[in-house]
Amino acid sequence: MTPRKSARRTLWGIGALALTTTLVACGGDDPATPEASDLDPDADLSTQSVTVSNWAGYMAEDIGDQFASETGSSLEVAEHATNEEVMAKLTAGGDSGIDVAFVSGQYAQALNEAGLLEPISDELVPNLTNLYPQAEGLSHDEGNVYSVPYTWGTTGICYRSDLVDPAPTSWNDILEPDPEYAGKITMLSTERWLALPAQKALGYSVNTTDDGELAEIQEKLIAAKEHLLGYDDTTFYEKLISGEAVMTEAWDGWCGYGMAENPDIKFVVPDEGSDLWVDTMVVLKDSENKEAAMAFINMMLEPETHAWVTENVYYNVPNEAAGELVPAELKEQFPQLDVTPDQLAEGESLIDLGEDSTKYTELTTEVTAS
């Protein structure tokens, strides 16, 4: 049975907790260029134990047994429901007890700017060579200096092809829908994604902080609200299955959950374009098990291990060797898994906006409370 992840993107935007500005003081002299520790490539990993914090269902249940078999090191898994939950642990001060954390791209960026991350060792993570070249140019961390991309994807419209004619091609199809679809549309409530349809429909960046542009975005979102069934980040695909909704703003992987149960559910990236989101693996600077932590990341980049994510969670992975193992029939069932790295790279990467992130919190409050 395909695991259903927790609401892993819920509250992704909230100012990245304004981390860029409030945490940098905790870092070193040059937090954007982390100083590498003196790691031992010949360390006895059997003497180290790794604690990994990840979203539920985001890696195989037997991953600990695999890690122990390959390295001799033990693995403990802690689960977090949101980026904010794990960030609170990592930034509370002192030893968090976490060696490796799975966080979304702009959060990795903020943690690095706070001086809290260990640079990724090419020597200890040789499987970095399995990544697509496009995965080395991600805006939050060009060159994968302090983070390793685990999954990537985009946002679009998930819809019932048997109930919507013609098929949606524009963000305005959910913002200004045909009257017959009014009340049968949902949008994401997480603040950076609530804004995205209007941003792209108006031709603006997903990272805009311009007050005039944000005012236009807010106005368009408030006008769209009257056509909505509601805001839904986690069960929209169930509403599509039941027919309660006919079009939803959706992350590509989550749309796949609906596709698995109803072949009439389709996914499209609107003509105006969309985002490129990335979930990453990072090693904490205060980890006392850095060599084993690097070994864990290296194992996760093994083709068979990384392909598990696509085959079970329906998310694309930036791993060329893993992609070659994904069955053709799975890509036929879920076309969003058959996109190329170049196609994904056309999306605009979300980055941490520092203090300006609060503008999106304010925008979301104004829209949802209107």
DRENDO-1510 file (C-alpha; in Angstrom, 1 decimal, always signed):
<recs>
REC; n; res; u; v; w
REC; 1; MET; +0.0; +0.0; +0.0 .
REC; 2; THR; +1.4; +3.4; -0.9 .
REC; 3; PRO; +2.1; +5.4; +2.2 .
REC; 4; ARG; +0.3; +8.7; +2.7 .
REC; 5; LYS; +2.7; +11.3; +4.0 .
REC; 6; SER; +1.8; +13.8; +6.7 .
REC; 7; ALA; +1.1; +17.4; +5.7 .
REC; 8; ARG; +4.8; +17.8; +5.1 .
REC; 9; ARG; +4.4; +21.2; +3.3 .
REC; 10; THR; +1.9; +22.6; +5.7 .
REC; 11; LEU; +3.1; +26.1; +7.0 .
REC; 12; TRP; +6.2; +25.9; +4.8 .
REC; 13; GLY; +6.2; +29.6; +4.2 .
REC; 14; ILE; +5.7; +31.2; +7.6 .
REC; 15; GLY; +8.6; +33.6; +7.2 .
REC; 16; ALA; +11.0; +30.7; +7.2 .
REC; 17; LEU; +10.5; +31.7; +10.9 .
REC; 18; ALA; +12.3; +34.8; +9.7 .
REC; 19; LEU; +15.4; +32.6; +10.0 .
REC; 20; THR; +17.7; +34.5; +7.7 .
REC; 21; THR; +17.6; +37.5; +10.0 .
REC; 22; THR; +16.9; +36.1; +13.4 .
REC; 23; LEU; +19.4; +33.2; +13.4 .
REC; 24; VAL; +22.4; +34.5; +11.6 .
REC; 25; ALA; +23.7; +35.8; +14.8 .
REC; 26; CYS; +24.1; +32.2; +16.0 .
REC; 27; GLY; +26.4; +31.4; +13.1 .
REC; 28; GLY; +30.0; +31.9; +12.3 .
REC; 29; ASP; +31.8; +34.8; +10.6 .
REC; 30; ASP; +30.7; +33.7; +7.1 .
REC; 31; PRO; +27.7; +31.5; +7.5 .
REC; 32; ALA; +27.0; +31.5; +3.7 .
REC; 33; THR; +30.3; +29.6; +3.3 .
REC; 34; PRO; +30.3; +26.9; +6.0 .
REC; 35; GLU; +33.6; +25.7; +7.3 .
REC; 36; ALA; +34.1; +21.9; +7.0 .
REC; 37; SER; +35.0; +19.8; +10.0 .
REC; 38; ASP; +38.0; +17.5; +9.9 .
REC; 39; LEU; +36.2; +14.3; +8.9 .
REC; 40; ASP; +37.9; +10.9; +8.9 .
REC; 41; PRO; +37.1; +8.9; +5.7 .
REC; 42; ASP; +38.4; +5.8; +7.6 .
REC; 43; ALA; +36.3; +6.3; +10.7 .
REC; 44; ASP; +34.8; +3.1; +12.3 .
REC; 45; LEU; +31.1; +3.7; +11.6 .
REC; 46; SER; +30.1; +0.9; +13.9 .
REC; 47; THR; +30.9; +3.2; +16.8 .
REC; 48; GLN; +28.5; +5.9; +15.5 .
REC; 49; SER; +24.8; +6.1; +15.7 .
REC; 50; VAL; +22.7; +8.4; +13.4 .
REC; 51; THR; +19.4; +10.1; +14.3 .
REC; 52; VAL; +17.4; +11.2; +11.3 .
REC; 53; SER; +14.4; +13.4; +11.4 .
REC; 54; ASN; +12.1; +13.0; +8.4 .
REC; 55; TRP; +8.5; +13.2; +7.3 .
REC; 56; ALA; +6.4; +10.0; +7.9 .
REC; 57; GLY; +6.5; +7.6; +5.0 .
REC; 58; TYR; +9.2; +9.4; +3.1 .
REC; 59; MET; +11.7; +6.5; +3.1 .
REC; 60; ALA; +11.4; +2.7; +3.4 .
REC; 61; GLU; +10.4; +1.3; +6.8 .
REC; 62; ASP; +13.4; -1.1; +6.8 .
REC; 63; ILE; +15.9; +1.7; +6.0 .
REC; 64; GLY; +17.5; +1.2; +9.5 .
REC; 65; ASP; +18.3; -2.4; +8.7 .
REC; 66; GLN; +19.7; -1.5; +5.4 .
REC; 67; PHE; +21.9; +1.1; +6.9 .
REC; 68; ALA; +23.2; -1.2; +9.6 .
REC; 69; SER; +23.9; -3.9; +7.0 .
REC; 70; GLU; +25.9; -1.5; +4.8 .
REC; 71; THR; +27.8; +0.5; +7.4 .
REC; 72; GLY; +27.6; -1.2; +10.8 .
REC; 73; SER; +26.1; +1.9; +12.2 .
REC; 74; SER; +22.7; +2.1; +13.9 .
REC; 75; LEU; +19.9; +4.4; +12.8 .
REC; 76; GLU; +17.1; +6.0; +14.8 .
REC; 77; VAL; +14.3; +7.8; +13.0 .
REC; 78; ALA; +12.4; +10.7; +14.4 .
REC; 79; GLU; +9.4; +12.0; +12.5 .
REC; 80; HIS; +8.3; +15.6; +12.0 .
REC; 81; ALA; +5.0; +16.8; +10.5 .
REC; 82; THR; +6.2; +20.1; +9.2 .
REC; 83; ASN; +9.3; +22.1; +8.4 .
REC; 84; GLU; +8.5; +24.4; +11.3 .
REC; 85; GLU; +8.4; +21.5; +13.8 .
REC; 86; VAL; +11.9; +20.2; +13.0 .
REC; 87; MET; +13.2; +23.8; +12.6 .
REC; 88; ALA; +12.1; +24.5; +16.2 .
REC; 89; LYS; +14.3; +21.6; +17.4 .
REC; 90; LEU; +17.3; +22.5; +15.3 .
REC; 91; THR; +17.3; +26.2; +16.3 .
REC; 92; ALA; +16.4; +25.9; +20.0 .
REC; 93; GLY; +20.1; +26.1; +21.0 .
REC; 94; GLY; +22.3; +23.3; +22.3 .
REC; 95; ASP; +22.5; +19.8; +20.9 .
REC; 96; SER; +19.3; +18.9; +19.1 .
REC; 97; GLY; +20.2; +15.2; +19.0 .
REC; 98; ILE; +19.6; +15.2; +15.3 .
REC; 99; ASP; +22.4; +14.3; +12.9 .
REC; 100; VAL; +20.5; +14.4; +9.6 .
REC; 101; ALA; +17.4; +16.4; +8.9 .
REC; 102; PHE; +15.1; +16.4; +5.9 .
REC; 103; VAL; +14.0; +20.0; +5.2 .
REC; 104; SER; +12.7; +21.9; +2.3 .
REC; 105; GLY; +15.1; +24.0; +0.2 .
REC; 106; GLN; +14.6; +27.5; +1.6 .
REC; 107; TYR; +14.9; +26.1; +5.2 .
REC; 108; ALA; +18.2; +24.5; +4.3 .
REC; 109; GLN; +19.2; +27.9; +3.0 .
REC; 110; ALA; +18.2; +29.6; +6.3 .
REC; 111; LEU; +19.9; +26.9; +8.4 .
REC; 112; ASN; +23.1; +27.4; +6.5 .
REC; 113; GLU; +22.9; +31.2; +6.8 .
REC; 114; ALA; +22.7; +30.6; +10.5 .
REC; 115; GLY; +25.9; +28.6; +10.5 .
REC; 116; LEU; +24.1; +25.4; +11.6 .
REC; 117; LEU; +25.0; +23.0; +8.8 .
REC; 118; GLU; +28.1; +20.9; +8.0 .
REC; 119; PRO; +29.3; +21.1; +4.4 .
REC; 120; ILE; +28.6; +18.0; +2.4 .
REC; 121; SER; +31.8; +16.0; +1.8 .
REC; 122; ASP; +32.3; +14.9; -1.8 .
REC; 123; GLU; +34.7; +12.2; -0.5 .
REC; 124; LEU; +32.2; +10.7; +1.9 .
REC; 125; VAL; +29.2; +11.1; -0.4 .
REC; 126; PRO; +30.5; +9.8; -3.7 .
REC; 127; ASN; +27.0; +9.0; -4.9 .
REC; 128; LEU; +26.5; +12.7; -5.5 .
REC; 129; THR; +27.6; +11.8; -9.0 .
REC; 130; ASN; +24.3; +10.1; -9.4 .
REC; 131; LEU; +22.5; +13.4; -9.4 .
REC; 132; TYR; +21.4; +15.2; -12.6 .
REC; 133; PRO; +23.5; +18.1; -13.5 .
REC; 134; GLN; +20.4; +20.3; -13.1 .
REC; 135; ALA; +20.3; +19.4; -9.4 .
REC; 136; GLU; +23.6; +21.2; -8.9 .
REC; 137; GLY; +22.2; +24.6; -9.9 .
REC; 138; LEU; +19.4; +24.9; -7.4 .
REC; 139; SER; +18.8; +28.5; -6.2 .
REC; 140; HIS; +18.8; +27.8; -2.5 .
REC; 141; ASP; +22.3; +26.0; -2.7 .
REC; 142; GLU; +24.2; +26.1; -5.9 .
REC; 143; GLY; +26.7; +23.3; -6.1 .
REC; 144; ASN; +25.0; +21.4; -3.2 .
REC; 145; VAL; +27.5; +22.8; -0.8 .
REC; 146; TYR; +25.5; +22.2; +2.4 .
REC; 147; SER; +22.4; +20.2; +1.3 .
REC; 148; VAL; +21.6; +17.3; -0.9 .
REC; 149; PRO; +18.3; +17.3; -2.9 .
REC; 150; TYR; +16.1; +14.3; -2.1 .
REC; 151; THR; +13.0; +15.0; -4.1 .
REC; 152; TRP; +11.9; +17.8; -6.4 .
REC; 153; GLY; +8.7; +18.7; -8.2 .
REC; 154; THR; +6.3; +21.4; -9.1 .
REC; 155; THR; +2.8; +22.8; -8.5 .
REC; 156; GLY; -0.1; +22.8; -10.9 .
REC; 157; ILE; -3.8; +22.0; -11.4 .
REC; 158; CYS; -5.1; +18.5; -10.5 .
REC; 159; TYR; -8.5; +18.0; -12.1 .
REC; 160; ARG; -11.2; +15.5; -13.2 .
REC; 161; SER; -10.8; +15.2; -16.9 .
REC; 162; ASP; -14.3; +13.7; -17.2 .
REC; 163; LEU; -15.9; +16.6; -15.4 .
REC; 164; VAL; -14.0; +19.6; -16.8 .
REC; 165; ASP; -14.1; +20.5; -20.5 .
REC; 166; PRO; -12.0; +21.9; -21.9 .
REC; 167; ALA; -9.0; +20.9; -19.8 .
REC; 168; PRO; -7.5; +23.7; -17.7 .
REC; 169; THR; -4.4; +25.4; -19.2 .
REC; 170; SER; -4.1; +28.6; -17.1 .
REC; 171; TRP; -4.1; +29.5; -13.5 .
REC; 172; ASN; -7.0; +31.7; -14.3 .
REC; 173; ASP; -9.0; +28.5; -14.8 .
REC; 174; ILE; -9.2; +28.2; -11.0 .
REC; 175; LEU; -8.9; +31.9; -10.2 .
REC; 176; GLU; -11.7; +33.0; -12.6 .
REC; 177; PRO; -13.5; +29.8; -13.4 .
REC; 178; ASP; -16.4; +29.1; -15.6 .
REC; 179; PRO; -19.6; +29.5; -13.5 .
REC; 180; GLU; -20.4; +25.8; -13.7 .
REC; 181; TYR; -17.3; +25.0; -11.7 .
REC; 182; ALA; -17.8; +27.6; -9.0 .
REC; 183; GLY; -17.8; +26.0; -5.6 .
REC; 184; LYS; -15.9; +23.0; -6.9 .
REC; 185; ILE; -12.4; +24.3; -6.7 .
REC; 186; THR; -9.8; +24.1; -3.9 .
REC; 187; MET; -6.5; +26.0; -3.5 .
REC; 188; LEU; -3.6; +25.4; -1.2 .
REC; 189; SER; -3.5; +27.3; +2.1 .
REC; 190; THR; +0.2; +27.2; +2.8 .
REC; 191; GLU; +1.2; +30.9; +2.2 .
REC; 192; ARG; +3.8; +30.7; -0.5 .
REC; 193; TRP; +1.5; +28.3; -2.5 .
REC; 194; LEU; -1.7; +30.2; -1.8 .
REC; 195; ALA; -0.1; +33.2; -3.5 .
REC; 196; LEU; +1.4; +31.2; -6.4 .
REC; 197; PRO; -1.5; +31.0; -8.8 .
REC; 198; ALA; -2.1; +34.7; -8.7 .
REC; 199; GLN; +1.6; +35.5; -8.9 .
REC; 200; LYS; +2.0; +33.5; -12.1 .
REC; 201; ALA; -1.3; +34.6; -13.6 .
REC; 202; LEU; -0.1; +38.2; -13.1 .
REC; 203; GLY; +3.4; +37.4; -14.5 .
REC; 204; TYR; +5.2; +38.0; -11.1 .
REC; 205; SER; +7.9; +36.0; -9.4 .
REC; 206; VAL; +7.1; +33.4; -6.8 .
REC; 207; ASN; +9.7; +35.2; -4.7 .
REC; 208; THR; +8.4; +38.8; -5.2 .
REC; 209; THR; +8.6; +41.1; -2.2 .
REC; 210; ASP; +7.4; +44.2; -4.1 .
REC; 211; ASP; +4.6; +45.8; -2.1 .
REC; 212; GLY; +2.7; +46.9; -5.2 .
REC; 213; GLU; +2.8; +43.5; -6.8 .
REC; 214; LEU; +1.8; +41.8; -3.5 .
REC; 215; ALA; -1.2; +44.1; -3.3 .
REC; 216; GLU; -2.3; +43.1; -6.8 .
REC; 217; ILE; -1.8; +39.4; -5.9 .
REC; 218; GLN; -3.9; +39.8; -2.7 .
REC; 219; GLU; -6.7; +41.5; -4.6 .
REC; 220; LYS; -6.8; +38.7; -7.2 .
REC; 221; LEU; -6.8; +36.1; -4.5 .
REC; 222; ILE; -9.6; +37.7; -2.6 .
REC; 223; ALA; -11.7; +37.9; -5.7 .
REC; 224; ALA; -11.0; +34.2; -6.4 .
REC; 225; LYS; -12.2; +33.2; -3.0 .
REC; 226; GLU; -15.9; +33.5; -3.8 .
REC; 227; HIS; -15.5; +30.7; -6.4 .
REC; 228; LEU; -13.7; +28.2; -4.0 .
REC; 229; LEU; -15.0; +25.2; -2.2 .
REC; 230; GLY; -12.2; +25.9; +0.2 .
REC; 231; TYR; -8.5; +25.7; +1.0 .
REC; 232; ASP; -7.1; +22.2; +1.3 .
REC; 233; ASP; -3.5; +21.1; +1.5 .
REC; 234; THR; -4.0; +17.4; +2.3 .
REC; 235; THR; -7.3; +15.9; +1.2 .
REC; 236; PHE; -8.0; +17.7; -2.1 .
REC; 237; TYR; -7.4; +14.5; -4.0 .
REC; 238; GLU; -10.1; +12.8; -2.0 .
REC; 239; LYS; -12.5; +15.6; -3.0 .
REC; 240; LEU; -11.6; +15.0; -6.6 .
REC; 241; ILE; -12.2; +11.2; -6.3 .
REC; 242; SER; -15.6; +11.9; -4.8 .
REC; 243; GLY; -16.5; +14.6; -7.3 .
REC; 244; GLU; -17.0; +17.2; -4.7 .
REC; 245; ALA; -14.2; +19.1; -6.4 .
REC; 246; VAL; -13.4; +19.2; -10.1 .
REC; 247; MET; -10.2; +21.3; -10.1 .
REC; 248; THR; -7.6; +21.8; -7.3 .
REC; 249; GLU; -4.3; +23.6; -6.9 .
REC; 250; ALA; -1.9; +20.7; -6.1 .
REC; 251; TRP; +1.6; +19.5; -5.7 .
REC; 252; ASP; +2.4; +17.0; -8.4 .
REC; 253; GLY; +3.1; +14.1; -6.1 .
REC; 254; TRP; -0.1; +14.6; -4.1 .
REC; 255; CYS; -2.1; +14.6; -7.3 .
REC; 256; GLY; -0.7; +11.1; -7.9 .
REC; 257; TYR; -2.6; +9.9; -4.8 .
REC; 258; GLY; -5.8; +10.7; -6.6 .
REC; 259; MET; -4.6; +9.3; -9.9 .
REC; 260; ALA; -3.9; +6.0; -8.2 .
REC; 261; GLU; -7.6; +5.6; -7.4 .
REC; 262; ASN; -9.3; +7.3; -10.4 .
REC; 263; PRO; -7.6; +7.4; -13.9 .
REC; 264; ASP; -9.8; +10.4; -14.8 .
REC; 265; ILE; -7.7; +12.6; -12.5 .
REC; 266; LYS; -5.0; +14.4; -14.4 .
REC; 267; PHE; -2.3; +16.9; -13.6 .
REC; 268; VAL; -1.2; +20.0; -15.6 .
REC; 269; VAL; +1.3; +22.8; -15.2 .
REC; 270; PRO; -0.4; +26.0; -16.4 .
REC; 271; ASP; +1.0; +27.9; -19.4 .
REC; 272; GLU; +2.1; +30.8; -17.1 .
REC; 273; GLY; +4.5; +28.5; -15.4 .
REC; 274; SER; +5.0; +27.4; -11.8 .
REC; 275; ASP; +7.6; +26.7; -9.1 .
REC; 276; LEU; +10.3; +24.2; -8.5 .
REC; 277; TRP; +10.2; +22.9; -4.9 .
REC; 278; VAL; +13.0; +20.8; -3.5 .
REC; 279; ASP; +13.2; +18.7; -0.3 .
REC; 280; THR; +16.8; +18.2; +0.9 .
REC; 281; MET; +19.0; +16.2; +3.3 .
REC; 282; VAL; +21.3; +18.2; +5.6 .
REC; 283; VAL; +23.9; +17.3; +8.2 .
REC; 284; LEU; +23.9; +19.4; +11.4 .
REC; 285; LYS; +27.1; +21.1; +12.4 .
REC; 286; ASP; +26.7; +19.9; +16.1 .
REC; 287; SER; +26.4; +16.3; +15.1 .
REC; 288; GLU; +29.0; +14.0; +16.8 .
REC; 289; ASN; +28.4; +11.3; +14.1 .
REC; 290; LYS; +29.2; +13.3; +10.9 .
REC; 291; GLU; +31.0; +10.4; +9.1 .
REC; 292; ALA; +28.0; +8.1; +9.6 .
REC; 293; ALA; +25.6; +10.9; +8.7 .
REC; 294; MET; +27.4; +11.4; +5.4 .
REC; 295; ALA; +27.3; +7.6; +4.9 .
REC; 296; PHE; +23.5; +7.7; +5.4 .
REC; 297; ILE; +23.1; +10.4; +2.8 .
REC; 298; ASN; +25.3; +8.4; +0.4 .
REC; 299; MET; +23.1; +5.3; +0.9 .
REC; 300; MET; +20.0; +7.3; +0.2 .
REC; 301; LEU; +21.5; +8.3; -3.1 .
REC; 302; GLU; +22.0; +4.7; -4.2 .
REC; 303; PRO; +19.9; +4.1; -7.3 .
REC; 304; GLU; +17.6; +1.3; -5.7 .
REC; 305; THR; +17.1; +3.2; -2.5 .
REC; 306; HIS; +16.3; +6.5; -4.2 .
REC; 307; ALA; +14.0; +4.9; -6.8 .
REC; 308; TRP; +11.9; +3.6; -3.9 .
REC; 309; VAL; +10.7; +7.2; -3.3 .
REC; 310; THR; +9.3; +7.6; -6.9 .
REC; 311; GLU; +7.8; +4.1; -6.9 .
REC; 312; ASN; +6.1; +4.5; -3.5 .
REC; 313; VAL; +5.5; +8.2; -2.9 .
REC; 314; TYR; +5.0; +9.3; -6.5 .
REC; 315; TYR; +7.6; +12.1; -6.3 .
REC; 316; ASN; +10.4; +12.7; -8.8 .
REC; 317; VAL; +13.9; +12.3; -7.5 .
REC; 318; PRO; +16.9; +14.3; -8.9 .
REC; 319; ASN; +18.9; +11.1; -9.3 .
REC; 320; GLU; +19.6; +10.0; -12.9 .
REC; 321; ALA; +20.7; +6.5; -11.9 .
REC; 322; ALA; +17.5; +6.0; -9.8 .
REC; 323; GLY; +15.3; +7.4; -12.6 .
REC; 324; GLU; +16.5; +4.7; -14.9 .
REC; 325; LEU; +15.0; +2.1; -12.6 .
REC; 326; VAL; +11.5; +3.5; -12.5 .
REC; 327; PRO; +9.2; +1.2; -14.4 .
REC; 328; ALA; +7.8; +2.5; -17.7 .
REC; 329; GLU; +4.3; +1.5; -16.7 .
REC; 330; LEU; +4.5; +3.7; -13.6 .
REC; 331; LYS; +5.3; +6.7; -15.7 .
REC; 332; GLU; +2.4; +5.9; -18.0 .
REC; 333; GLN; +0.1; +5.8; -15.0 .
REC; 334; PHE; +1.5; +8.9; -13.5 .
REC; 335; PRO; +2.7; +11.2; -16.4 .
REC; 336; GLN; +4.1; +13.8; -13.9 .
REC; 337; LEU; +6.9; +11.2; -13.2 .
REC; 338; ASP; +7.9; +11.3; -16.8 .
REC; 339; VAL; +9.1; +14.9; -16.9 .
REC; 340; THR; +12.7; +15.7; -17.7 .
REC; 341; PRO; +15.1; +17.5; -15.4 .
REC; 342; ASP; +15.1; +20.4; -17.9 .
REC; 343; GLN; +11.3; +20.6; -17.7 .
REC; 344; LEU; +11.4; +20.7; -13.9 .
REC; 345; ALA; +14.1; +23.3; -14.0 .
REC; 346; GLU; +11.8; +25.6; -15.9 .
REC; 347; GLY; +10.0; +26.2; -12.6 .
REC; 348; GLU; +11.1; +29.1; -10.4 .
REC; 349; SER; +12.9; +28.0; -7.3 .
REC; 350; LEU; +11.5; +29.1; -4.0 .
REC; 351; ILE; +14.1; +30.8; -1.8 .
REC; 352; ASP; +14.1; +32.0; +1.8 .
REC; 353; LEU; +13.0; +35.7; +1.9 .
REC; 354; GLY; +14.2; +36.5; +5.4 .
REC; 355; GLU; +12.3; +39.4; +7.0 .
REC; 356; ASP; +10.2; +39.9; +3.8 .
REC; 357; SER; +8.7; +36.5; +4.4 .
REC; 358; THR; +6.3; +38.1; +6.9 .
REC; 359; LYS; +4.7; +39.9; +3.9 .
REC; 360; TYR; +3.4; +36.5; +2.8 .
REC; 361; THR; +2.1; +35.7; +6.3 .
REC; 362; GLU; +0.2; +39.0; +6.3 .
REC; 363; LEU; -1.1; +38.4; +2.7 .
REC; 364; THR; -2.4; +35.0; +3.7 .
REC; 365; THR; -4.1; +36.3; +6.8 .
REC; 366; GLU; -5.8; +39.0; +4.8 .
REC; 367; VAL; -7.0; +36.6; +2.1 .
REC; 368; THR; -8.2; +33.8; +4.3 .
REC; 369; ALA; -9.9; +36.2; +6.7 .
REC; 370; SER; -11.7; +38.3; +4.0 .
</recs>
